[in-house]
């Protein structure tokens, strides 16, 4: 059996993201974009499906023994090494012409995300990390830069993104969201993968939201953690498997968890 290092897997994920960007950017703002509604009432475009097919084909060719979990085509294979794909995170933005969207590719080993790539061609930027290798960002035409979370130490000095008040409301936690915005310096609903990448770069200090699937979170986790932050569910559970996210600069994590438990 061939053994791959995380550096090898990260290189593969970056190459797959490069191919995905060509597909998605070509369809962004296309007048003939095909949009349908899935059973869960969320939109899907022809670009979502084409990107996921491309990534799946690349993984099947390069890592035939690995399993895959993707938003559009479900789960395939049974391996301790599982690639987790969100072909276009922020589909609603994508179909409306808002540039905040990206392709998320992760490799989880025994359920723990170890490699993460977030590629946002409309923003002209890509982020990536692998456990033990640091977190990096690269703007189009520039050299990669290592990134790190902020050093903010108090909640009243923190800048946060709650992503969607409706998501907190549907989870029965609207009062907690409002209380958190009152307890912090600045709050915005930035949304989707970009909020977590801003946190990894040190521009935000706390990001949290509900109603998430594993493919919404898996690629974000290695990037946030390798940047020095922490990522759990709102209840403090590890991994992308619990339907919610709380990402912080690490320093504030326990304080925010305690705050949310109290509200």
Residue pairs with C-beta under 8 A, 6 or more apart in sequence:
1 65
4 63
6 107
6 114
6 115
6 130
6 131
6 132
6 133
7 130
7 133
9 63
9 107
9 114
9 115
9 130
10 115
10 117
10 128
10 129
10 130
10 133
12 58
12 59
12 62
12 63
13 105
13 106
13 107
13 115
13 116
13 117
13 128
14 117
14 126
14 128
15 58
16 54
16 55
16 58
16 59
16 105
16 117
17 103
17 105
17 117
17 119
17 126
18 119
19 54
19 55
19 58
20 51
20 54
20 55
20 87
20 103
20 105
20 119
21 103
21 119
21 121
23 47
23 50
23 51
23 54
24 47
24 51
24 87
24 88
24 94
24 101
24 103
24 121
25 121
25 122
27 33
27 45
27 46
27 47
27 50
28 47
28 94
28 97
28 99
28 121
28 122
29 97
33 45
33 46
33 47
33 95
34 45
34 46
35 43
35 44
35 45
35 95
36 43
36 44
36 45
37 43
37 44
38 44
42 91
43 91
43 92
43 95
44 72
44 91
45 88
45 91
45 94
45 95
47 87
47 88
47 94
48 71
48 72
48 87
48 88
48 91
49 72
49 73
49 87
50 87
51 87
51 88
51 103
52 70
52 71
52 72
52 73
52 85
52 87
53 73
55 70
55 83
55 85
55 87
55 103
55 105
56 68
56 70
56 73
56 76
56 85
59 66
59 68
59 83
60 68
63 81
63 83
65 77
65 79
65 81
66 77
66 79
66 81
66 82
66 83
66 107
67 75
67 76
67 77
67 78
67 79
67 81
67 82
67 83
68 75
68 76
68 77
68 82
68 83
68 84
68 85
69 75
69 82
69 83
69 84
69 85
69 214
69 215
70 84
70 85
70 86
70 87
70 215
71 85
71 86
71 87
71 213
71 215
72 87
80 109
80 110
81 107
81 108
81 109
82 107
82 108
82 109
82 111
83 105
83 106
83 107
83 108
84 104
84 105
84 106
84 107
84 108
84 113
84 214
84 215
84 218
84 219
84 240
85 103
85 104
85 105
85 106
85 215
86 103
86 104
86 215
86 216
86 219
87 103
88 94
88 101
88 102
88 103
89 101
89 102
89 103
89 104
89 118
89 192
89 193
89 216
90 98
90 100
90 101
90 102
90 191
90 192
90 193
90 194
91 101
92 98
93 99
93 100
93 101
93 191
93 192
94 101
99 120
99 122
99 123
100 120
100 122
100 123
100 190
100 191
100 192
100 194
101 120
101 122
101 192
101 193
102 118
102 119
102 120
102 121
102 123
102 192
102 193
102 194
103 117
103 118
103 119
103 120
104 116
104 117
104 118
104 193
104 215
104 216
104 218
104 219
104 220
105 115
105 116
105 117
105 119
105 219
106 113
106 115
106 116
106 117
106 218
106 219
106 221
106 222
107 113
107 114
107 115
108 114
108 218
108 240
111 239
111 241
112 238
112 239
113 218
113 219
113 221
113 222
113 239
113 240
114 130
114 131
114 222
115 128
115 129
115 130
115 131
115 222
116 127
116 128
116 129
116 130
116 218
116 219
116 220
116 221
116 222
116 223
117 126
117 127
117 128
117 219
118 126
118 127
118 128
118 193
118 196
118 197
118 219
118 220
118 223
119 126
119 127
120 126
120 193
120 194
120 197
123 194
124 139
124 140
125 137
125 138
125 139
125 140
125 197
126 137
126 138
127 135
127 136
127 137
127 138
127 147
127 197
127 200
127 223
128 135
128 136
128 223
129 135
129 136
129 222
129 223
129 225
129 226
129 227
130 222
130 226
131 222
131 225
131 226
132 226
133 226
134 146
134 226
135 146
135 147
135 148
135 200
135 222
135 223
135 224
135 226
135 227
136 144
136 145
136 146
136 147
137 144
137 145
137 147
137 197
137 200
137 201
138 144
138 145
147 200
147 201
147 202
147 227
148 200
148 201
148 202
148 227
148 228
149 199
149 200
149 202
149 205
149 224
149 227
149 228
149 229
149 248
149 249
149 250
150 202
150 203
150 204
150 205
150 249
151 202
151 249
151 251
152 158
152 159
152 205
152 249
152 251
152 252
153 251
153 252
154 252
155 183
155 184
155 206
155 252
155 255
155 256
155 259
156 183
156 184
156 185
157 185
158 184
158 185
158 186
158 205
158 206
158 252
159 184
159 185
159 186
159 187
159 188
159 203
159 204
159 205
159 206
160 180
160 181
160 184
160 186
160 187
160 188
160 204
160 205
160 206
160 207
160 208
161 187
161 188
161 189
161 190
161 191
161 195
161 198
161 199
161 204
161 206
161 207
161 208
162 168
162 177
162 180
162 181
162 187
162 189
162 208
162 209
163 189
163 190
163 191
163 192
163 195
163 207
163 208
163 209
164 189
164 191
164 209
165 174
165 177
165 189
167 209
167 210
167 211
168 174
168 176
168 177
168 209
168 210
169 177
170 210
170 211
171 210
171 211
171 244
173 210
173 234
173 260
173 263
175 263
176 260
176 263
179 259
179 263
180 187
180 206
180 208
180 256
180 259
180 260
180 263
181 187
183 259
184 206
190 198
190 204
190 207
193 219
193 220
195 204
195 207
196 207
196 220
196 223
196 224
196 245
196 247
197 220
197 223
198 204
198 207
199 205
199 206
199 207
199 224
199 227
199 229
199 247
199 248
199 249
200 223
200 224
200 227
200 229
201 227
202 227
202 249
205 248
205 249
205 252
206 246
206 247
206 248
206 249
206 252
206 256
207 245
207 246
207 247
207 248
208 234
208 244
208 245
208 246
208 247
208 256
208 260
209 244
209 245
210 234
210 243
210 244
211 243
211 244
212 240
212 243
212 244
212 245
213 243
214 240
214 241
215 240
216 240
216 245
217 231
217 240
217 245
218 240
220 231
220 245
220 247
221 231
221 239
221 240
224 230
224 231
224 247
225 231
228 249
228 250
229 247
229 248
229 249
229 250
230 247
230 248
230 249
230 250
230 253
231 245
231 246
231 247
232 238
232 245
232 246
232 253
232 257
233 242
233 243
233 244
233 245
233 246
234 244
234 245
234 246
234 257
234 260
235 242
235 244
235 257
236 246
236 257
246 253
246 256
246 257
246 260
248 256
